[in-house]
């Protein structure tokens, strides 16, 4: 199973930007997709953005135009560029990778948007 490690979270003021990174390692199978999910206190985890190995992307309506997901050519690192951050973006952000043999989650990184 692939191991995922997120980084880049932190505290930012409304309107600010952050870039999250997710490094994948240890997978014996090709990763078909990588995604970012988030979970705020008292809420269910939700998909934020997804990218496939061929570069097809999908975004939650709430982040379209503000967030951009990308990955390196080897599909071992995914990024989430977050711009124009809002307080409602505050959550723990989790990286997810899926292959033909299953999926794995990272430990999460906290993003707090507050003045």
Backbone torsions as a table, in degrees:
resi	resn	phi	psi	omega
1	UNK	NA	142.7	-178.9
2	UNK	-73.0	145.0	175.1
3	UNK	-105.2	133.4	-176.9
4	UNK	-121.1	135.0	178.7
5	UNK	-129.5	119.9	178.8
6	UNK	-94.5	154.9	175.1
7	UNK	-155.3	165.4	174.7
8	UNK	105.7	-5.4	179.0
9	UNK	-71.6	169.0	179.4
10	UNK	165.1	-165.2	179.6
11	UNK	-101.0	131.7	179.9
12	UNK	-143.1	149.1	178.3
13	UNK	-78.4	154.2	175.8
14	UNK	-52.5	137.5	-176.9
15	UNK	89.2	-9.4	-179.4
16	UNK	-82.8	-175.3	-176.7
17	UNK	-133.0	152.7	173.3
18	UNK	-144.8	152.9	172.7
19	UNK	-124.6	121.5	178.0
20	UNK	-95.4	146.4	177.2
21	UNK	-124.9	147.5	177.3
22	UNK	-136.0	116.4	179.3
23	UNK	-103.2	127.4	179.5
24	UNK	-103.7	139.9	178.6
25	UNK	-150.3	156.1	173.7
26	UNK	82.5	4.8	-179.6
27	UNK	-80.2	133.4	176.3
28	UNK	-90.6	-7.1	-177.7
29	UNK	-126.3	154.2	179.9
30	UNK	-64.9	137.4	176.9
31	UNK	-82.5	125.1	-178.6
32	UNK	-86.5	-31.6	-179.5
33	UNK	-154.9	153.2	173.5
34	UNK	-133.0	141.7	-177.5
35	UNK	-142.7	162.8	174.5
36	UNK	-115.3	130.1	176.5
37	UNK	-123.1	159.4	177.6
38	UNK	-139.3	153.7	179.0
39	UNK	-141.0	118.2	176.3
40	UNK	-93.7	156.3	179.2
41	UNK	-54.7	130.3	179.1
42	UNK	78.6	2.1	-180.0
43	UNK	-119.7	160.1	177.2
44	UNK	-78.6	153.5	176.3
45	UNK	-66.6	137.3	-177.8
46	UNK	-130.6	150.4	176.4
47	UNK	-73.6	131.6	177.2
48	UNK	-101.7	-50.5	-178.2
49	UNK	-156.7	150.8	-178.6
50	UNK	-140.5	143.8	175.0
51	UNK	-137.6	137.5	178.9
52	UNK	-94.5	172.1	-179.1
53	UNK	-65.0	-20.4	178.1
54	UNK	-100.2	8.1	172.3
55	UNK	93.4	5.7	176.8
56	UNK	-73.7	132.7	-176.9
57	UNK	-118.9	156.7	177.4
58	UNK	-145.1	138.2	-178.1
59	UNK	-130.7	149.1	169.5
60	UNK	-67.0	145.6	-178.9
61	UNK	-57.1	-33.4	-176.0
62	UNK	-68.2	-17.0	-177.4
63	UNK	-117.7	-3.1	179.9
64	UNK	-58.7	134.2	-178.8
65	UNK	86.6	-12.3	-179.7
66	UNK	-115.7	-35.8	-177.7
67	UNK	-109.0	147.7	176.6
68	UNK	-135.4	126.3	176.7
69	UNK	-100.4	143.3	178.4
70	UNK	-149.2	170.2	178.3
71	UNK	-151.7	161.4	176.0
72	UNK	-80.3	170.6	-175.2
73	UNK	-63.9	-29.0	-178.8
74	UNK	-85.5	-2.4	179.9
75	UNK	59.9	35.3	177.3
76	UNK	-112.3	-1.4	175.2
77	UNK	-143.2	129.5	176.0
78	UNK	-117.7	149.7	-179.0
79	UNK	-128.3	152.3	172.7
80	UNK	-132.5	106.3	175.8
81	UNK	-86.9	120.5	-176.3
82	UNK	-115.9	116.9	179.0
83	UNK	-117.3	163.5	178.9
84	UNK	49.4	48.1	-175.5
85	UNK	-65.1	144.1	-179.7
86	UNK	-119.1	156.4	177.8
87	UNK	-54.6	-34.1	179.8
88	UNK	-70.2	-7.1	173.9
89	UNK	-81.8	-8.3	-179.8
90	UNK	-61.1	124.4	-177.4
91	UNK	-178.4	171.1	167.3
92	UNK	-88.5	126.6	-178.5
93	UNK	-101.5	129.0	-177.1
94	UNK	-116.6	139.0	174.1
95	UNK	-92.9	142.7	177.2
96	UNK	-133.7	137.3	176.6
97	UNK	-126.6	137.6	-179.6
98	UNK	-125.1	137.4	175.0
99	UNK	-127.0	-177.7	178.9
100	UNK	-67.6	-12.9	-178.2
101	UNK	-107.6	1.4	178.7
102	UNK	144.5	-167.1	-177.9
103	UNK	-135.1	157.4	178.6
104	UNK	-138.0	154.4	179.6
105	UNK	-119.2	148.0	171.7
106	UNK	-83.3	179.0	-176.9
107	UNK	-81.8	-15.4	179.5
108	UNK	95.7	151.6	175.5
109	UNK	-136.7	135.3	-175.3
110	UNK	-80.2	131.6	172.3
111	UNK	-119.8	122.3	179.2
112	UNK	-123.1	123.4	179.6
113	UNK	-111.7	109.6	-175.8
114	UNK	-158.2	149.4	175.3
115	UNK	-91.5	NA	NA
